[in-house]
């Protein structure tokens, strides 16, 4: 169209461009789904076993009566009733009753004096058992005291024994016991018989034996150290009236008989055997512990290397074995008492290669007197 002056014209002006008004738009979100977790099988955990425990105890066994001037023998027994072996040394102490003295000859050779005697208390002796002491095992130890004749009747002898060890946690542990022994003469009260022709029945001693081994087990390796104990007890009604001999036989060819000494019945070579001489009186109920040590046996009549040889299975002990002038030994024990002088320990196992039997290996020992002399 033609432009006329004065006519208004539309002048374009800059205006804001329309902008899109943002609107809230719901953004779809992922709907959560259940996550499947696969659990791989694992080993079922097991409870860790508790560490083994060592439970030790000590007992003291012996006669409850001893005569003035006599010897009193005790057996100290240490037992592990726990679930594991000992790993540290175990110490036993025994206090000798006041006014008595320790008898080393008839005691285990390892006792040592720890505290000397004073006027107020007896000496204290100690012994150490090196580990291991196996679970379920009992170790017997001999401990003998001499009661002087000057100790008055009626005296009560107290013998305390204490056991000390360290458990797995390092804690000190103790077990204690005590024995009491009455000092009194043994008396037999016989009934009064009015008819002179009737006398009381005769009474006799009755000597019996028992064999024990230290360590207390049945299987031994050849050459492994072993201590043999023979416990001799008078279970009769009278004291023994003479000295006598005790022999230990190791695998004899046959069970020993009266007046048959151990070198004459060898069944396993090289042949070993032990002889003890008893020159003291055994009172009624009194026991004596003999050991396979130089301090205890008669060396000139003994061949003992301190260990068993391959093939050892049986041990025999014969109490009052020798008196060639009689058929009953040196101590007459009556008919019944002569039937129980032999004791036996069987079931031993010493593996290995056995040696051939050779005559030149028969033991040579000197002649033995009928009655042993005081050592």
C-alpha positions as CSV (number, residue, x, y, z in Angstrom):
1,X,0.0,0.0,0.0
2,X,1.2,3.6,-0.7
3,X,2.4,5.4,2.4
4,X,0.8,8.5,3.4
5,X,2.5,11.0,5.6
6,X,0.8,11.4,8.9
7,X,-0.6,8.0,8.9
8,X,0.6,6.2,11.8
9,X,2.8,3.3,11.1
10,X,3.3,0.4,13.2
11,X,6.8,0.4,14.5
12,X,7.9,-3.0,15.4
13,X,9.2,-3.3,18.8
14,X,11.3,-6.0,20.3
15,X,9.2,-8.1,22.5
16,X,10.2,-11.0,24.6
17,X,9.9,-14.2,22.8
18,X,7.5,-16.4,24.5
19,X,9.3,-19.0,26.6
20,X,8.0,-22.3,27.5
21,X,6.8,-22.3,31.0
22,X,8.4,-25.3,32.6
23,X,5.9,-27.6,34.0
24,X,6.6,-30.3,36.6
25,X,6.7,-33.5,34.7
26,X,6.6,-36.7,36.7
27,X,9.7,-38.6,35.7
28,X,9.1,-42.3,35.8
29,X,11.3,-44.1,38.2
30,X,12.3,-47.7,38.2
31,X,10.1,-49.8,40.4
32,X,12.4,-51.6,42.9
33,X,12.5,-55.3,42.4
34,X,13.5,-58.0,44.9
35,X,17.3,-58.7,44.7
36,X,18.1,-62.4,44.7
37,X,21.2,-63.1,46.8
38,X,22.8,-66.5,46.3
39,X,24.5,-67.8,49.4
40,X,27.3,-70.2,48.8
41,X,27.4,-73.2,51.2
42,X,30.2,-72.9,53.8
43,X,31.5,-75.4,56.4
44,X,29.5,-75.5,59.6
45,X,31.6,-73.9,62.3
46,X,32.6,-76.2,65.1
47,X,33.3,-75.4,68.7
48,X,37.0,-75.0,69.5
49,X,37.8,-77.6,72.1
50,X,38.9,-76.3,75.5
51,X,42.6,-76.8,76.4
52,X,43.3,-80.0,78.4
53,X,43.5,-79.7,82.1
54,X,46.0,-81.3,84.5
55,X,44.3,-82.4,87.7
56,X,46.9,-83.9,90.2
57,X,46.3,-85.4,93.6
58,X,48.6,-86.9,96.3
59,X,47.8,-89.7,98.8
60,X,49.9,-91.1,101.6
61,X,49.5,-94.8,102.4
62,X,51.1,-96.7,105.3
63,X,50.4,-98.6,108.5
64,X,48.6,-96.7,111.2
65,X,50.7,-98.1,114.0
66,X,54.4,-98.5,114.5
67,X,56.4,-99.8,117.4
68,X,59.2,-97.8,119.1
69,X,62.5,-98.6,117.5
70,X,60.8,-99.9,114.3
71,X,60.7,-98.6,110.7
72,X,57.7,-97.0,109.2
73,X,57.2,-97.2,105.4
74,X,54.9,-95.0,103.4
75,X,53.8,-95.0,99.8
76,X,53.4,-91.5,98.3
77,X,51.1,-91.8,95.3
78,X,50.8,-89.0,92.7
79,X,47.8,-89.3,90.3
80,X,47.0,-87.3,87.2
81,X,43.2,-87.5,86.7
82,X,43.0,-84.7,84.2
83,X,42.6,-84.7,80.4
84,X,46.2,-83.9,79.4
85,X,49.8,-84.7,80.4
86,X,51.8,-82.5,82.6
87,X,54.2,-80.1,80.8
88,X,56.0,-78.7,83.8
89,X,57.8,-80.3,86.8
90,X,55.8,-81.5,89.7
91,X,57.2,-81.2,93.2
92,X,56.3,-83.4,96.2
93,X,57.3,-82.5,99.7
94,X,57.0,-84.7,102.8
95,X,57.8,-83.7,106.3
96,X,59.4,-86.2,108.6
97,X,57.6,-86.5,111.9
98,X,59.5,-84.8,114.8
99,X,61.8,-87.2,116.7
100,X,62.1,-89.5,113.7
101,X,64.7,-89.7,110.9
102,X,64.5,-90.3,107.2
103,X,65.6,-93.7,106.0
104,X,67.2,-93.2,102.5
105,X,68.1,-96.9,102.0
106,X,64.4,-98.0,102.0
107,X,63.1,-94.9,100.2
108,X,62.9,-93.8,96.6
109,X,66.5,-92.6,95.7
110,X,65.4,-89.2,94.4
111,X,64.3,-87.6,97.7
112,X,66.5,-84.6,98.7
113,X,66.5,-82.7,102.1
114,X,65.0,-79.3,101.6
115,X,64.8,-78.1,105.2
116,X,66.8,-79.6,108.0
117,X,65.1,-80.7,111.2
118,X,64.8,-78.4,114.2
119,X,63.7,-78.9,117.8
120,X,60.2,-77.7,116.7
121,X,59.7,-79.7,113.5
122,X,61.1,-82.5,111.5
123,X,63.1,-82.2,108.3
124,X,61.3,-81.6,105.0
125,X,62.2,-83.7,101.9
126,X,61.4,-83.0,98.3
127,X,61.2,-84.9,95.1
128,X,60.6,-83.6,91.5
129,X,58.7,-85.5,88.8
130,X,59.8,-84.3,85.4
131,X,57.1,-84.1,82.7
132,X,55.2,-85.7,81.2
133,X,53.1,-87.4,83.8
134,X,50.5,-89.1,81.6
135,X,46.7,-88.7,82.1
136,X,45.3,-91.5,84.2
137,X,48.7,-92.5,85.5
138,X,49.7,-93.0,89.2
139,X,53.3,-92.8,90.3
140,X,54.1,-94.6,93.6
141,X,57.0,-93.3,95.6
142,X,58.5,-95.0,98.7
143,X,59.2,-92.9,101.8
144,X,60.5,-94.5,105.0
145,X,61.3,-93.1,108.4
146,X,63.0,-94.6,111.5
147,X,61.2,-94.4,114.8
148,X,63.7,-94.3,117.7
149,X,63.1,-96.6,120.6
150,X,63.1,-93.5,122.8
151,X,59.8,-92.3,121.3
152,X,57.2,-93.0,124.0
153,X,54.1,-95.1,123.4
154,X,51.0,-93.0,122.7
155,X,52.9,-90.5,120.5
156,X,51.0,-89.5,117.4
157,X,53.2,-89.0,114.4
158,X,51.9,-86.5,111.8
159,X,53.2,-86.9,108.3
160,X,52.1,-84.1,105.9
161,X,52.6,-84.4,102.1
162,X,52.2,-81.5,99.6
163,X,52.1,-81.5,95.8
164,X,52.8,-78.4,93.8
165,X,52.6,-77.8,90.1
166,X,51.7,-75.1,87.5
167,X,48.7,-75.4,85.3
168,X,48.3,-74.5,81.6
169,X,47.4,-70.9,82.5
170,X,50.5,-70.4,84.6
171,X,48.7,-70.6,87.9
172,X,50.3,-72.4,90.9
173,X,48.3,-75.3,92.1
174,X,48.5,-77.4,95.3
175,X,47.2,-80.7,96.6
176,X,47.9,-81.8,100.2
177,X,47.3,-84.8,102.4
178,X,48.3,-86.1,105.8
179,X,48.9,-89.4,107.5
180,X,48.8,-90.2,111.3
181,X,50.6,-93.0,112.9
182,X,50.3,-94.1,116.5
183,X,53.4,-95.2,118.3
184,X,52.6,-98.4,120.2
185,X,53.9,-101.9,120.7
186,X,52.0,-104.7,119.0
187,X,50.4,-106.8,121.6
188,X,48.4,-110.0,121.4
189,X,45.9,-110.6,124.1
190,X,45.4,-114.4,124.5
191,X,42.5,-115.9,126.4
192,X,43.2,-117.4,129.9
193,X,43.0,-121.2,129.8
194,X,42.5,-122.9,133.1
195,X,43.5,-126.4,131.8
196,X,47.3,-126.5,131.7
197,X,47.3,-129.0,128.9
198,X,45.6,-126.7,126.5
199,X,47.8,-123.9,125.0
200,X,46.8,-121.0,122.7
201,X,47.2,-121.7,119.0
202,X,50.6,-120.9,117.5
203,X,50.9,-117.7,115.6
204,X,53.2,-117.1,112.7
205,X,54.4,-114.3,110.4
206,X,53.0,-114.3,106.9
207,X,55.3,-112.6,104.3
208,X,53.8,-111.6,101.0
209,X,55.1,-109.5,98.1
210,X,53.8,-107.2,95.4
211,X,55.6,-105.9,92.3
212,X,55.2,-102.3,91.0
213,X,56.9,-100.5,88.1
214,X,57.8,-96.8,87.6
215,X,56.6,-95.6,85.2
216,X,53.4,-97.5,85.8
217,X,52.9,-99.0,82.3
218,X,53.1,-102.3,80.5
219,X,54.9,-101.3,77.2
220,X,58.6,-100.4,77.3
221,X,61.1,-99.8,74.6
222,X,64.3,-101.8,74.9
223,X,66.8,-99.8,77.0
224,X,64.1,-97.4,78.4
225,X,64.8,-96.7,82.1
226,X,62.5,-98.5,84.6
227,X,62.4,-98.7,88.4
228,X,61.2,-101.9,89.9
229,X,59.7,-101.9,93.4
230,X,58.9,-105.0,95.5
231,X,56.7,-104.3,98.5
232,X,57.1,-106.9,101.2
233,X,54.4,-107.0,103.9
234,X,54.0,-109.1,107.0
235,X,50.3,-109.8,107.1
236,X,50.6,-112.5,109.7
237,X,50.0,-112.6,113.5
238,X,53.7,-112.5,114.6
239,X,56.8,-110.6,113.7
240,X,59.3,-112.2,111.3
241,X,61.9,-113.9,113.4
242,X,65.0,-114.0,111.1
243,X,66.6,-112.3,108.2
244,X,65.6,-113.6,104.7
245,X,66.2,-113.2,101.0
246,X,63.9,-111.8,98.3
247,X,64.6,-112.5,94.6
248,X,63.2,-110.9,91.4
249,X,63.0,-113.1,88.3
250,X,62.7,-111.6,84.8
251,X,61.1,-114.1,82.4
252,X,62.1,-117.3,84.2
253,X,62.0,-120.5,82.3
254,X,59.4,-121.7,84.9
255,X,57.7,-120.3,88.0
256,X,60.3,-120.2,90.8
257,X,60.2,-122.6,93.7
258,X,61.6,-122.6,97.2
259,X,65.5,-122.5,97.2
260,X,65.6,-121.8,93.5
261,X,67.5,-118.6,93.0
262,X,67.0,-116.4,90.0
263,X,70.2,-117.2,88.1
264,X,69.2,-120.9,88.0
265,X,66.0,-120.5,86.0
266,X,66.8,-118.0,83.3
267,X,64.4,-118.1,80.4
268,X,65.5,-114.9,78.5
269,X,69.0,-113.9,77.6
270,X,71.1,-112.0,78.5
271,X,69.6,-113.0,81.9
272,X,68.8,-110.4,84.5
273,X,67.6,-110.7,88.1
274,X,67.7,-108.8,91.4
275,X,68.4,-110.0,95.0
276,X,67.7,-108.2,98.3
277,X,68.7,-109.2,101.8
278,X,66.4,-108.4,104.7
279,X,68.1,-108.4,108.1
280,X,65.5,-106.4,110.0
281,X,62.4,-107.7,111.8
282,X,59.1,-107.0,110.0
283,X,56.5,-106.3,112.7
284,X,52.8,-107.3,112.3
285,X,51.3,-105.2,109.5
286,X,54.6,-103.6,108.6
287,X,55.7,-103.2,105.0
288,X,59.1,-102.6,103.4
289,X,59.7,-101.3,99.9
290,X,62.7,-102.8,97.9
291,X,63.9,-101.0,94.8
292,X,66.0,-101.9,91.8
293,X,68.7,-99.4,92.9
294,X,72.3,-99.9,94.1
295,X,71.3,-98.5,97.5
296,X,68.7,-101.2,98.0
297,X,69.7,-104.5,96.3
298,X,72.7,-106.8,97.0
299,X,75.0,-105.9,94.1
300,X,77.1,-109.1,94.3
301,X,74.0,-111.3,93.7
302,X,72.3,-109.0,91.2
303,X,72.6,-108.4,87.4
304,X,70.4,-105.5,86.4
305,X,71.1,-102.9,83.7
306,X,68.2,-100.6,84.6
307,X,65.9,-101.6,81.7
308,X,64.1,-104.5,80.2
309,X,65.4,-106.3,77.1
310,X,63.3,-107.4,74.1
311,X,60.9,-110.2,74.8
312,X,60.3,-109.4,78.5
313,X,56.7,-110.4,79.5
314,X,56.7,-111.6,83.1
315,X,58.2,-110.7,86.4
316,X,58.2,-112.9,89.5
317,X,59.1,-112.1,93.1
318,X,59.8,-114.7,95.8
319,X,59.8,-113.6,99.4
320,X,62.0,-115.7,101.8
321,X,63.3,-117.7,98.8
322,X,66.5,-119.1,100.2
323,X,67.7,-121.4,103.0
324,X,69.2,-124.6,101.6
325,X,69.0,-126.3,105.1
326,X,65.2,-126.2,105.1
327,X,62.3,-126.5,102.7
328,X,60.4,-123.4,104.1
329,X,63.0,-120.6,103.8
330,X,64.6,-118.8,106.7
331,X,61.2,-117.6,108.2
332,X,58.7,-120.3,109.3
333,X,55.3,-119.0,108.4
334,X,53.1,-122.0,109.1
335,X,51.6,-124.2,106.5
336,X,49.3,-121.4,105.1
337,X,52.0,-118.7,105.1
338,X,54.3,-120.8,103.0
339,X,51.9,-120.9,100.1
340,X,51.8,-117.2,99.2
341,X,55.5,-116.2,99.0
342,X,55.4,-115.8,95.2
343,X,54.0,-112.8,93.4
344,X,53.8,-112.2,89.6
345,X,53.4,-109.2,87.3
346,X,52.6,-110.3,83.7
347,X,51.4,-108.7,80.4
348,X,54.6,-106.7,79.7
349,X,55.5,-105.8,76.2
350,X,59.1,-105.0,75.1
351,X,59.2,-105.1,71.3
352,X,62.3,-105.6,69.1
353,X,64.6,-108.2,67.7
354,X,65.5,-111.0,70.2
355,X,69.0,-112.3,70.7
356,X,69.9,-116.0,70.2
357,X,70.3,-118.0,73.4
358,X,73.9,-118.9,74.2
359,X,75.2,-120.9,77.2
360,X,78.0,-118.5,77.8
361,X,75.5,-115.8,78.7
362,X,74.3,-117.6,81.8
363,X,74.9,-115.3,84.8
364,X,77.8,-116.0,87.2
365,X,77.1,-114.9,90.8
366,X,78.9,-116.0,94.0
367,X,77.5,-118.5,96.5
368,X,74.8,-117.1,98.7
369,X,74.6,-117.5,102.5
370,X,71.5,-119.0,104.0
371,X,70.8,-116.1,106.3
372,X,71.8,-112.6,105.1
373,X,74.2,-110.6,107.3
374,X,73.6,-107.0,108.4
375,X,74.8,-104.7,105.6
